[in-house]
Amino acid sequence: LMSSCRRWGGLVQPGGSLRLSCAVSGSTLDDYAIGWFRQAPGKEREGVSCIRARTGDIYYVDSVKGRFTISRDNAKNTVYLQMNSLELDDTAVYFCAADRSYAYMLETMRPEAGSDGLHYWGKGTQVTVSS
């Protein structure tokens, strides 16, 4: 159903910016909630942000509020994650995921909830923040 674009992941210095994209194919973006997750070495996967594509409802976890921006382009069936003011702790493999339930997607943003039940996952993109 979907794939993560690797083009804008990569290596960046602290304070820098990157943009990730997540393209949905084979279906209509409007039908889904899209979430961004990340997994740092030795840590559990955690939610970062999510968006309900049809309405634009958005959620961010506290650690990225004010620094990350999630957006969607329904015409392109693509969701973006603009990451500014990157910090060392943002280093992780980033994944996007899709589910028809925004309520469930929100639930997976809680650290203790887990996200294995989400229906679709994109390929991970490595983001490394290093000086």
PyMOL commands that place a pseudoatom at each C-alpha (Angstrom):
pseudoatom trace, name=CA, resn=LEU, resi=1, chain=A, elem=C, hetatm=0, pos=[0.000, 0.000, 0.000]
pseudoatom trace, name=CA, resn=MET, resi=2, chain=A, elem=C, hetatm=0, pos=[2.721, 2.442, 0.839]
pseudoatom trace, name=CA, resn=SER, resi=3, chain=A, elem=C, hetatm=0, pos=[6.384, 3.227, 0.865]
pseudoatom trace, name=CA, resn=SER, resi=4, chain=A, elem=C, hetatm=0, pos=[8.654, 5.637, 2.596]
pseudoatom trace, name=CA, resn=CYS, resi=5, chain=A, elem=C, hetatm=0, pos=[10.764, 7.823, 0.427]
pseudoatom trace, name=CA, resn=ARG, resi=6, chain=A, elem=C, hetatm=0, pos=[14.382, 7.748, 1.406]
pseudoatom trace, name=CA, resn=ARG, resi=7, chain=A, elem=C, hetatm=0, pos=[15.413, 10.786, -0.507]
pseudoatom trace, name=CA, resn=TRP, resi=8, chain=A, elem=C, hetatm=0, pos=[15.185, 13.248, 2.287]
pseudoatom trace, name=CA, resn=GLY, resi=9, chain=A, elem=C, hetatm=0, pos=[16.418, 11.144, 5.176]
pseudoatom trace, name=CA, resn=GLY, resi=10, chain=A, elem=C, hetatm=0, pos=[20.108, 11.149, 5.945]
pseudoatom trace, name=CA, resn=LEU, resi=11, chain=A, elem=C, hetatm=0, pos=[22.806, 12.802, 8.011]
pseudoatom trace, name=CA, resn=VAL, resi=12, chain=A, elem=C, hetatm=0, pos=[22.371, 16.260, 9.476]
pseudoatom trace, name=CA, resn=GLN, resi=13, chain=A, elem=C, hetatm=0, pos=[24.031, 18.375, 12.146]
pseudoatom trace, name=CA, resn=PRO, resi=14, chain=A, elem=C, hetatm=0, pos=[22.214, 19.360, 15.322]
pseudoatom trace, name=CA, resn=GLY, resi=15, chain=A, elem=C, hetatm=0, pos=[19.898, 22.241, 14.575]
pseudoatom trace, name=CA, resn=GLY, resi=16, chain=A, elem=C, hetatm=0, pos=[19.506, 21.179, 10.984]
pseudoatom trace, name=CA, resn=SER, resi=17, chain=A, elem=C, hetatm=0, pos=[16.426, 20.136, 9.042]
pseudoatom trace, name=CA, resn=LEU, resi=18, chain=A, elem=C, hetatm=0, pos=[15.230, 17.187, 7.037]
pseudoatom trace, name=CA, resn=ARG, resi=19, chain=A, elem=C, hetatm=0, pos=[11.982, 16.285, 5.342]
pseudoatom trace, name=CA, resn=LEU, resi=20, chain=A, elem=C, hetatm=0, pos=[10.625, 12.786, 5.047]
pseudoatom trace, name=CA, resn=SER, resi=21, chain=A, elem=C, hetatm=0, pos=[7.825, 11.747, 2.776]
pseudoatom trace, name=CA, resn=CYS, resi=22, chain=A, elem=C, hetatm=0, pos=[5.454, 8.813, 2.769]
pseudoatom trace, name=CA, resn=ALA, resi=23, chain=A, elem=C, hetatm=0, pos=[3.639, 7.949, -0.435]
pseudoatom trace, name=CA, resn=VAL, resi=24, chain=A, elem=C, hetatm=0, pos=[0.454, 5.920, -0.422]
pseudoatom trace, name=CA, resn=SER, resi=25, chain=A, elem=C, hetatm=0, pos=[-0.159, 3.819, -3.484]
pseudoatom trace, name=CA, resn=GLY, resi=26, chain=A, elem=C, hetatm=0, pos=[-3.001, 1.534, -4.395]
pseudoatom trace, name=CA, resn=SER, resi=27, chain=A, elem=C, hetatm=0, pos=[-5.533, 3.462, -2.353]
pseudoatom trace, name=CA, resn=THR, resi=28, chain=A, elem=C, hetatm=0, pos=[-6.740, 6.935, -1.534]
pseudoatom trace, name=CA, resn=LEU, resi=29, chain=A, elem=C, hetatm=0, pos=[-4.959, 8.883, 1.153]
pseudoatom trace, name=CA, resn=ASP, resi=30, chain=A, elem=C, hetatm=0, pos=[-8.273, 10.288, 2.337]
pseudoatom trace, name=CA, resn=ASP, resi=31, chain=A, elem=C, hetatm=0, pos=[-9.246, 6.898, 3.658]
pseudoatom trace, name=CA, resn=TYR, resi=32, chain=A, elem=C, hetatm=0, pos=[-6.370, 6.701, 6.104]
pseudoatom trace, name=CA, resn=ALA, resi=33, chain=A, elem=C, hetatm=0, pos=[-4.650, 8.076, 9.108]
pseudoatom trace, name=CA, resn=ILE, resi=34, chain=A, elem=C, hetatm=0, pos=[-0.901, 8.253, 8.616]
pseudoatom trace, name=CA, resn=GLY, resi=35, chain=A, elem=C, hetatm=0, pos=[1.545, 8.111, 11.449]
pseudoatom trace, name=CA, resn=TRP, resi=36, chain=A, elem=C, hetatm=0, pos=[5.266, 8.620, 11.753]
pseudoatom trace, name=CA, resn=PHE, resi=37, chain=A, elem=C, hetatm=0, pos=[7.228, 6.444, 14.119]
pseudoatom trace, name=CA, resn=ARG, resi=38, chain=A, elem=C, hetatm=0, pos=[10.877, 6.084, 14.949]
pseudoatom trace, name=CA, resn=GLN, resi=39, chain=A, elem=C, hetatm=0, pos=[13.148, 3.549, 16.517]
pseudoatom trace, name=CA, resn=ALA, resi=40, chain=A, elem=C, hetatm=0, pos=[16.506, 4.453, 17.942]
pseudoatom trace, name=CA, resn=PRO, resi=41, chain=A, elem=C, hetatm=0, pos=[19.193, 1.816, 18.525]
pseudoatom trace, name=CA, resn=GLY, resi=42, chain=A, elem=C, hetatm=0, pos=[18.398, -0.225, 21.581]
pseudoatom trace, name=CA, resn=LYS, resi=43, chain=A, elem=C, hetatm=0, pos=[15.037, 1.421, 22.110]
pseudoatom trace, name=CA, resn=GLU, resi=44, chain=A, elem=C, hetatm=0, pos=[11.435, 0.578, 21.447]
pseudoatom trace, name=CA, resn=ARG, resi=45, chain=A, elem=C, hetatm=0, pos=[9.652, 2.043, 18.479]
pseudoatom trace, name=CA, resn=GLU, resi=46, chain=A, elem=C, hetatm=0, pos=[7.808, 5.202, 19.423]
pseudoatom trace, name=CA, resn=GLY, resi=47, chain=A, elem=C, hetatm=0, pos=[5.179, 7.388, 17.862]
pseudoatom trace, name=CA, resn=VAL, resi=48, chain=A, elem=C, hetatm=0, pos=[6.148, 10.833, 16.614]
pseudoatom trace, name=CA, resn=SER, resi=49, chain=A, elem=C, hetatm=0, pos=[3.157, 12.373, 14.877]
pseudoatom trace, name=CA, resn=CYS, resi=50, chain=A, elem=C, hetatm=0, pos=[0.026, 11.449, 12.997]
pseudoatom trace, name=CA, resn=ILE, resi=51, chain=A, elem=C, hetatm=0, pos=[-2.528, 13.009, 10.712]
pseudoatom trace, name=CA, resn=ARG, resi=52, chain=A, elem=C, hetatm=0, pos=[-6.012, 12.131, 9.591]
pseudoatom trace, name=CA, resn=ALA, resi=53, chain=A, elem=C, hetatm=0, pos=[-5.731, 12.706, 5.872]
pseudoatom trace, name=CA, resn=ARG, resi=54, chain=A, elem=C, hetatm=0, pos=[-9.373, 13.539, 5.201]
pseudoatom trace, name=CA, resn=THR, resi=55, chain=A, elem=C, hetatm=0, pos=[-9.712, 16.254, 7.844]
pseudoatom trace, name=CA, resn=GLY, resi=56, chain=A, elem=C, hetatm=0, pos=[-6.139, 17.296, 8.588]
pseudoatom trace, name=CA, resn=ASP, resi=57, chain=A, elem=C, hetatm=0, pos=[-6.440, 16.505, 12.300]
pseudoatom trace, name=CA, resn=ILE, resi=58, chain=A, elem=C, hetatm=0, pos=[-2.912, 16.360, 13.676]
pseudoatom trace, name=CA, resn=TYR, resi=59, chain=A, elem=C, hetatm=0, pos=[-1.156, 15.077, 16.755]
pseudoatom trace, name=CA, resn=TYR, resi=60, chain=A, elem=C, hetatm=0, pos=[2.438, 15.413, 17.931]
pseudoatom trace, name=CA, resn=VAL, resi=61, chain=A, elem=C, hetatm=0, pos=[4.209, 13.786, 20.811]
pseudoatom trace, name=CA, resn=ASP, resi=62, chain=A, elem=C, hetatm=0, pos=[5.637, 16.299, 23.253]
pseudoatom trace, name=CA, resn=SER, resi=63, chain=A, elem=C, hetatm=0, pos=[9.266, 15.717, 22.322]
pseudoatom trace, name=CA, resn=VAL, resi=64, chain=A, elem=C, hetatm=0, pos=[8.772, 17.024, 18.777]
pseudoatom trace, name=CA, resn=LYS, resi=65, chain=A, elem=C, hetatm=0, pos=[6.173, 19.732, 19.286]
pseudoatom trace, name=CA, resn=GLY, resi=66, chain=A, elem=C, hetatm=0, pos=[7.286, 23.019, 17.804]
pseudoatom trace, name=CA, resn=ARG, resi=67, chain=A, elem=C, hetatm=0, pos=[10.062, 21.332, 15.818]
pseudoatom trace, name=CA, resn=PHE, resi=68, chain=A, elem=C, hetatm=0, pos=[8.333, 18.810, 13.544]
pseudoatom trace, name=CA, resn=THR, resi=69, chain=A, elem=C, hetatm=0, pos=[5.476, 19.472, 11.166]
pseudoatom trace, name=CA, resn=ILE, resi=70, chain=A, elem=C, hetatm=0, pos=[3.332, 16.817, 9.581]
pseudoatom trace, name=CA, resn=SER, resi=71, chain=A, elem=C, hetatm=0, pos=[1.398, 17.664, 6.449]
pseudoatom trace, name=CA, resn=ARG, resi=72, chain=A, elem=C, hetatm=0, pos=[-0.338, 15.960, 3.591]
pseudoatom trace, name=CA, resn=ASP, resi=73, chain=A, elem=C, hetatm=0, pos=[-0.864, 16.476, -0.089]
pseudoatom trace, name=CA, resn=ASN, resi=74, chain=A, elem=C, hetatm=0, pos=[-3.956, 14.490, -0.891]
pseudoatom trace, name=CA, resn=ALA, resi=75, chain=A, elem=C, hetatm=0, pos=[-3.547, 15.057, -4.624]
pseudoatom trace, name=CA, resn=LYS, resi=76, chain=A, elem=C, hetatm=0, pos=[-0.154, 13.378, -4.462]
pseudoatom trace, name=CA, resn=ASN, resi=77, chain=A, elem=C, hetatm=0, pos=[-1.253, 10.789, -1.926]
pseudoatom trace, name=CA, resn=THR, resi=78, chain=A, elem=C, hetatm=0, pos=[1.728, 11.782, 0.171]
pseudoatom trace, name=CA, resn=VAL, resi=79, chain=A, elem=C, hetatm=0, pos=[2.316, 12.724, 3.780]
pseudoatom trace, name=CA, resn=TYR, resi=80, chain=A, elem=C, hetatm=0, pos=[5.383, 14.694, 4.825]
pseudoatom trace, name=CA, resn=LEU, resi=81, chain=A, elem=C, hetatm=0, pos=[7.291, 15.103, 8.056]
pseudoatom trace, name=CA, resn=GLN, resi=82, chain=A, elem=C, hetatm=0, pos=[9.300, 18.317, 8.158]
pseudoatom trace, name=CA, resn=MET, resi=83, chain=A, elem=C, hetatm=0, pos=[11.848, 18.056, 10.930]
pseudoatom trace, name=CA, resn=ASN, resi=84, chain=A, elem=C, hetatm=0, pos=[13.511, 21.253, 12.093]
pseudoatom trace, name=CA, resn=SER, resi=85, chain=A, elem=C, hetatm=0, pos=[15.877, 22.012, 14.964]
pseudoatom trace, name=CA, resn=LEU, resi=86, chain=A, elem=C, hetatm=0, pos=[16.985, 18.409, 14.952]
pseudoatom trace, name=CA, resn=GLU, resi=87, chain=A, elem=C, hetatm=0, pos=[18.599, 17.087, 18.092]
pseudoatom trace, name=CA, resn=LEU, resi=88, chain=A, elem=C, hetatm=0, pos=[20.946, 14.200, 18.759]
pseudoatom trace, name=CA, resn=ASP, resi=89, chain=A, elem=C, hetatm=0, pos=[18.066, 12.273, 20.328]
pseudoatom trace, name=CA, resn=ASP, resi=90, chain=A, elem=C, hetatm=0, pos=[16.151, 12.430, 17.041]
pseudoatom trace, name=CA, resn=THR, resi=91, chain=A, elem=C, hetatm=0, pos=[18.578, 9.926, 15.546]
pseudoatom trace, name=CA, resn=ALA, resi=92, chain=A, elem=C, hetatm=0, pos=[16.554, 6.865, 14.609]
pseudoatom trace, name=CA, resn=VAL, resi=93, chain=A, elem=C, hetatm=0, pos=[15.069, 4.884, 11.794]
pseudoatom trace, name=CA, resn=TYR, resi=94, chain=A, elem=C, hetatm=0, pos=[11.813, 6.590, 10.861]
pseudoatom trace, name=CA, resn=PHE, resi=95, chain=A, elem=C, hetatm=0, pos=[8.800, 4.705, 9.571]
pseudoatom trace, name=CA, resn=CYS, resi=96, chain=A, elem=C, hetatm=0, pos=[5.417, 5.728, 8.356]
pseudoatom trace, name=CA, resn=ALA, resi=97, chain=A, elem=C, hetatm=0, pos=[2.337, 3.655, 8.932]
pseudoatom trace, name=CA, resn=ALA, resi=98, chain=A, elem=C, hetatm=0, pos=[-1.267, 3.793, 7.817]
pseudoatom trace, name=CA, resn=ASP, resi=99, chain=A, elem=C, hetatm=0, pos=[-4.523, 2.679, 9.302]
pseudoatom trace, name=CA, resn=ARG, resi=100, chain=A, elem=C, hetatm=0, pos=[-8.139, 3.378, 8.543]
pseudoatom trace, name=CA, resn=SER, resi=101, chain=A, elem=C, hetatm=0, pos=[-8.776, 4.278, 12.158]
pseudoatom trace, name=CA, resn=TYR, resi=102, chain=A, elem=C, hetatm=0, pos=[-7.512, 7.645, 13.332]
pseudoatom trace, name=CA, resn=ALA, resi=103, chain=A, elem=C, hetatm=0, pos=[-8.594, 6.779, 16.842]
pseudoatom trace, name=CA, resn=TYR, resi=104, chain=A, elem=C, hetatm=0, pos=[-6.364, 3.734, 16.816]
pseudoatom trace, name=CA, resn=MET, resi=105, chain=A, elem=C, hetatm=0, pos=[-3.513, 5.687, 15.261]
pseudoatom trace, name=CA, resn=LEU, resi=106, chain=A, elem=C, hetatm=0, pos=[-3.792, 8.195, 18.106]
pseudoatom trace, name=CA, resn=GLU, resi=107, chain=A, elem=C, hetatm=0, pos=[-3.746, 5.352, 20.570]
pseudoatom trace, name=CA, resn=THR, resi=108, chain=A, elem=C, hetatm=0, pos=[-0.440, 4.101, 19.154]
pseudoatom trace, name=CA, resn=MET, resi=109, chain=A, elem=C, hetatm=0, pos=[1.153, 7.471, 19.834]
pseudoatom trace, name=CA, resn=ARG, resi=110, chain=A, elem=C, hetatm=0, pos=[1.120, 6.662, 23.541]
pseudoatom trace, name=CA, resn=PRO, resi=111, chain=A, elem=C, hetatm=0, pos=[4.459, 5.153, 24.580]
pseudoatom trace, name=CA, resn=GLU, resi=112, chain=A, elem=C, hetatm=0, pos=[2.918, 2.181, 26.332]
pseudoatom trace, name=CA, resn=ALA, resi=113, chain=A, elem=C, hetatm=0, pos=[0.394, 1.351, 23.630]
pseudoatom trace, name=CA, resn=GLY, resi=114, chain=A, elem=C, hetatm=0, pos=[2.486, -0.373, 20.972]
pseudoatom trace, name=CA, resn=SER, resi=115, chain=A, elem=C, hetatm=0, pos=[1.950, -0.010, 17.256]
pseudoatom trace, name=CA, resn=ASP, resi=116, chain=A, elem=C, hetatm=0, pos=[2.252, -3.529, 15.894]
pseudoatom trace, name=CA, resn=GLY, resi=117, chain=A, elem=C, hetatm=0, pos=[-1.442, -3.627, 15.061]
pseudoatom trace, name=CA, resn=LEU, resi=118, chain=A, elem=C, hetatm=0, pos=[-1.305, -0.887, 12.460]
pseudoatom trace, name=CA, resn=HIS, resi=119, chain=A, elem=C, hetatm=0, pos=[-2.233, -2.258, 9.089]
pseudoatom trace, name=CA, resn=TYR, resi=120, chain=A, elem=C, hetatm=0, pos=[0.404, -0.887, 6.775]
pseudoatom trace, name=CA, resn=TRP, resi=121, chain=A, elem=C, hetatm=0, pos=[4.033, 0.054, 7.210]
pseudoatom trace, name=CA, resn=GLY, resi=122, chain=A, elem=C, hetatm=0, pos=[6.467, 1.798, 4.936]
pseudoatom trace, name=CA, resn=LYS, resi=123, chain=A, elem=C, hetatm=0, pos=[10.139, 1.092, 4.656]
pseudoatom trace, name=CA, resn=GLY, resi=124, chain=A, elem=C, hetatm=0, pos=[12.303, 2.746, 7.256]
pseudoatom trace, name=CA, resn=THR, resi=125, chain=A, elem=C, hetatm=0, pos=[14.496, 5.742, 6.610]
pseudoatom trace, name=CA, resn=GLN, resi=126, chain=A, elem=C, hetatm=0, pos=[17.612, 6.394, 8.640]
pseudoatom trace, name=CA, resn=VAL, resi=127, chain=A, elem=C, hetatm=0, pos=[17.939, 9.853, 10.148]
pseudoatom trace, name=CA, resn=THR, resi=128, chain=A, elem=C, hetatm=0, pos=[21.239, 10.576, 11.838]
pseudoatom trace, name=CA, resn=VAL, resi=129, chain=A, elem=C, hetatm=0, pos=[21.838, 13.770, 13.770]
pseudoatom trace, name=CA, resn=SER, resi=130, chain=A, elem=C, hetatm=0, pos=[25.492, 14.185, 14.496]
pseudoatom trace, name=CA, resn=SER, resi=131, chain=A, elem=C, hetatm=0, pos=[28.084, 16.904, 14.773]
for i in range(1, 131): cmd.bond("trace and resi %d" % i, "trace and resi %d" % (i + 1))
show_as sticks, trace
zoom trace
